[in-house]
Amino acid sequence: MSVNWVPRGLQRATAQLPVATRLALRHYSSGKDTAREFIDKAAKPFEVFDRNAKRMQRSRAASRTQTSREVDYLRDEVAARVADRLLDIKRRYHTVVELGAGCGHLAKAVDDDMMDKLIMCEMSPQALSRDVDTQYDVEVERRVMDEEMPQFEDESLDAVVSSLSMHWVNDLPGMLIRVRKALVPDGVFIGAMLGGDSLFELRSSLQLADVERDGGIAARVSPLTSSRDVGNLLSRAGMTLSTVDLDDIVVNYPSMLHLISDINSMGEGNAVVQRLPFIKRDTLVAASAIYKELYQNEDGTVPATFQIIYM
């Protein structure tokens, strides 16, 4: 007989938790956990994204060097806008750390008037080294590091930036708290991530096609956060003087299939833990037809909206 058990030392602490949380913790315990194992399991953030799959997607995309460079347009544009926001602060930095640096998009947009050195942190070694021979206006240091778990000493950094990477982080509050601790008291954090309305055209077309062909909805597109949630996360992490603003970038493609091809070439394919391994051909064809019917431009192209949340 299986018995749900909570270690004796945690009974008083868990009694203060909401009922739903206590029931979830009871269900999560195997009945054989030590107190330390129980705490570790309870404290672990809920995993929405498969980080290992995301690392492999980025590495595979970067290994196709020429194709990867052809789809740098979105990351390059957002990185340039992040650099503009960093320039608006009217301060020159000795060292800036970039989390989720990818192939070096921010490095293209900054110069030695803004900083002496840029530390690029990226969990994919292939992406980090794709343009290793490129010369930049600032000194560049590359470090293989998961942006979800930045490892820096407390109060050691003047500025931290992240461009189009945080929407794949499972534990955003934990990441932001680590960033805040690593910053000096008057340090700067600037981030840009995809917002909840990104690719709404693709999302709705795939959902309608799934309902039509299979009678249900599958997790085809990654769940994304809203600007309101980001503001709450910044406050929770202890970030002061925080601001959040939105920007839409609309890119036109010959068809939905071209859009999906570019997304995969960017290393931005679906990495949800409960994703389906494939999409049926007739569902894909139906989604493409729905996309054109609902959103096609006068010139025959189809738009894709990328909502960017800046913080």
C-alpha positions in Angstrom: 0.0 0.0 0.0 1.3 3.4 -1.0 1.4 6.0 1.8 2.0 9.7 1.1 4.4 11.0 3.8 5.9 14.3 4.7 9.2 14.3 6.7 8.5 15.2 10.4 10.7 18.3 10.3 8.7 19.8 7.4 5.2 19.2 8.8 5.0 22.6 10.6 6.4 24.5 7.6 4.1 22.9 5.1 1.1 23.5 7.4 1.5 27.2 6.5 1.2 26.6 2.7 -2.1 26.8 0.8 -4.2 23.7 0.7 -3.6 23.0 -3.1 0.2 23.3 -2.5 0.1 20.9 0.4 -1.8 18.4 -1.6 0.6 18.7 -4.5 3.6 18.2 -2.1 2.0 15.1 -0.5 1.4 13.6 -4.0 4.9 14.4 -5.0 6.5 12.5 -2.1 7.3 8.9 -2.7 7.1 7.9 0.9 10.8 7.1 0.9 12.4 10.5 0.6 14.7 11.9 3.1 14.0 15.5 4.3 16.7 16.9 2.1 15.5 15.0 -1.0 11.9 16.2 -0.2 13.0 19.8 0.0 15.0 19.6 -3.2 12.1 18.2 -5.1 9.6 20.7 -3.7 11.9 23.6 -4.5 12.7 22.6 -8.1 10.9 24.9 -10.6 8.3 23.5 -12.8 9.8 22.6 -16.2 7.9 23.8 -19.2 10.9 23.7 -21.6 13.3 21.0 -22.4 16.6 22.8 -21.9 18.7 20.0 -23.4 16.5 19.9 -26.5 16.9 23.7 -26.8 20.7 23.4 -26.6 20.7 20.8 -29.3 18.4 22.9 -31.5 20.7 25.9 -31.2 23.8 23.7 -31.9 22.3 22.1 -34.9 21.2 25.4 -36.3 24.6 27.0 -35.8 26.4 24.0 -37.4 24.7 25.0 -40.7 26.7 28.1 -40.8 25.5 29.8 -44.0 21.8 29.0 -43.4 22.1 30.2 -39.8 23.6 33.5 -40.9 20.8 34.1 -43.4 18.2 34.0 -40.6 20.1 36.3 -38.2 17.8 39.2 -39.2 15.5 39.0 -36.2 18.2 38.6 -33.6 20.4 41.2 -35.1 17.5 43.8 -35.1 16.5 43.1 -31.5 20.2 43.2 -30.4 20.6 46.6 -32.1 17.5 47.9 -30.1 18.9 46.5 -26.9 22.2 48.2 -27.6 20.3 51.5 -28.2 18.7 51.1 -24.7 22.1 50.5 -23.2 23.4 53.6 -24.9 20.5 55.7 -23.5 21.8 55.2 -20.0 24.7 57.6 -20.8 27.3 55.5 -19.0 30.4 53.7 -20.2 31.0 50.2 -18.9 34.2 48.4 -18.3 32.6 44.9 -18.8 29.1 43.9 -19.9 27.8 40.3 -19.6 25.4 39.0 -22.2 23.3 36.0 -21.2 22.1 33.8 -24.1 24.4 35.5 -26.5 23.8 33.1 -29.4 26.2 33.7 -32.2 27.2 37.2 -31.2 24.4 39.4 -32.3 24.9 42.1 -29.6 28.6 42.1 -30.3 27.8 43.5 -33.8 25.8 46.3 -32.4 28.1 47.7 -29.7 31.4 49.7 -29.9 34.3 50.8 -27.7 32.5 54.0 -26.8 30.0 51.9 -24.8 32.2 49.3 -23.1 35.7 47.8 -23.0 34.7 44.2 -23.0 31.7 42.0 -23.7 31.4 38.6 -22.0 29.2 36.3 -24.2 27.5 33.5 -22.2 25.7 30.8 -24.2 24.9 27.2 -23.4 25.5 26.0 -27.0 29.3 25.8 -27.8 28.5 25.5 -31.5 26.5 28.7 -31.5 29.1 30.5 -29.3 31.9 29.7 -31.7 30.1 30.0 -35.1 31.6 33.5 -35.7 34.7 33.0 -33.7 36.9 34.6 -36.4 34.8 37.7 -36.6 36.5 40.9 -35.5 34.3 43.2 -33.3 34.8 46.8 -32.1 35.1 45.6 -28.5 37.0 42.9 -26.8 34.9 39.7 -26.6 35.2 36.8 -24.2 33.2 33.6 -24.8 31.9 31.4 -21.9 29.8 28.3 -22.2 27.1 28.9 -19.6 23.4 28.2 -19.2 21.6 31.5 -19.0 19.1 29.9 -16.7 21.9 29.4 -14.1 24.3 32.4 -14.4 27.4 31.9 -12.3 29.0 35.1 -11.1 30.2 36.5 -7.8 27.8 38.8 -5.9 28.1 42.5 -6.7 30.7 41.8 -9.4 29.1 43.1 -12.6 28.3 46.6 -13.9 25.8 45.5 -16.5 24.0 42.4 -17.7 22.0 42.1 -20.9 20.0 39.4 -22.5 18.5 39.5 -26.0 15.9 36.9 -27.2 16.9 34.1 -24.9 14.8 34.4 -21.7 11.6 33.1 -23.2 13.2 29.6 -23.0 14.1 29.9 -19.3 12.0 27.7 -16.9 13.0 29.5 -13.7 12.7 33.2 -14.7 12.4 34.5 -11.1 15.5 32.5 -10.1 17.5 33.7 -13.0 16.5 37.4 -12.3 17.4 37.0 -8.7 20.9 35.7 -9.6 21.4 38.6 -12.0 20.3 41.1 -9.3 22.7 39.6 -6.8 25.6 39.7 -9.4 25.1 43.3 -10.1 26.7 46.1 -8.2 24.2 48.3 -6.3 23.8 50.8 -9.2 24.2 48.1 -11.9 22.1 47.8 -15.0 20.0 44.9 -16.4 18.4 45.2 -19.9 16.5 42.2 -21.3 14.5 41.5 -24.4 12.3 38.4 -24.8 9.4 37.3 -27.0 6.0 38.3 -25.6 2.7 36.4 -25.5 1.3 37.8 -28.8 4.3 36.6 -30.8 3.4 34.5 -33.8 -0.3 34.7 -33.0 -1.0 34.1 -36.7 0.9 30.8 -36.7 -0.5 29.8 -33.4 -4.2 30.3 -34.4 -3.7 28.7 -37.8 -2.2 25.6 -36.3 -4.9 25.4 -33.6 -7.7 25.6 -36.2 -6.0 23.0 -38.3 -5.6 20.7 -35.3 -9.3 21.0 -34.4 -10.3 20.4 -38.0 -8.1 17.4 -38.6 -7.8 15.8 -35.2 -10.5 17.2 -33.1 -8.2 18.8 -30.5 -5.4 21.2 -29.9 -1.7 20.2 -29.6 1.2 22.2 -28.1 2.7 23.3 -31.4 4.0 26.8 -30.3 5.8 27.7 -27.1 3.8 29.4 -24.3 5.1 32.9 -23.8 4.7 35.4 -21.0 2.9 38.8 -21.0 4.3 42.2 -20.2 2.3 42.3 -16.9 3.9 39.1 -15.8 7.3 40.4 -16.6 6.7 43.5 -14.4 5.7 41.2 -11.5 8.8 39.0 -12.0 11.1 42.1 -11.9 9.5 43.2 -8.7 9.7 39.7 -7.2 13.4 39.6 -8.1 14.1 42.8 -6.3 14.8 44.9 -9.4 14.3 48.6 -8.7 13.5 51.4 -11.1 12.2 48.8 -13.6 10.4 49.6 -16.8 8.7 47.4 -19.3 7.7 48.3 -22.8 6.6 46.4 -25.9 7.5 46.5 -29.6 6.1 44.6 -32.5 8.3 43.5 -35.4 6.3 42.2 -38.4 8.2 40.1 -41.0 6.5 39.0 -44.3 7.2 35.6 -45.7 6.2 33.9 -49.0 4.2 31.3 -47.0 3.7 29.7 -43.6 6.2 27.0 -44.5 8.9 29.5 -45.1 8.2 31.0 -41.7 8.5 27.6 -40.0 11.7 26.9 -41.9 13.3 30.1 -40.7 12.2 29.5 -37.1 13.9 26.1 -37.2 17.0 27.6 -38.8 17.2 30.1 -36.0 17.2 27.3 -33.4 13.8 28.5 -32.2 11.8 25.4 -32.8 9.4 24.0 -30.2 11.1 22.8 -27.0 8.1 22.4 -24.7 8.5 19.2 -22.6 5.1 17.8 -23.7 5.6 18.7 -27.4 4.5 16.2 -30.0 7.4 14.7 -32.0 5.9 15.5 -35.4 3.1 17.2 -37.2 1.1 15.3 -39.8 1.4 16.5 -43.4 -2.4 17.1 -43.9 -2.5 19.2 -40.7 0.4 21.3 -41.9 -1.2 21.8 -45.3 -4.5 22.8 -43.7 -2.7 25.2 -41.4 -0.9 26.8 -44.3 -4.2 27.3 -46.2 -5.9 28.8 -43.1 -2.9 31.1 -42.5 -3.3 32.5 -46.1 -7.1 32.8 -45.8 -6.9 34.8 -42.6 -3.8 36.9 -42.8 -2.5 37.0 -46.4 -1.2 40.4 -47.6 -2.2 42.0 -50.9 1.1 41.0 -52.5 0.5 37.3 -51.6 2.9 37.2 -48.7 1.9 36.3 -45.1 2.9 38.4 -42.0 4.4 37.0 -38.8 4.3 39.2 -35.7 7.1 39.0 -33.2 6.2 40.9 -30.0 9.3 41.9 -28.1 9.1 42.7 -24.4 12.0 45.0 -23.2 12.8 45.4 -19.5 
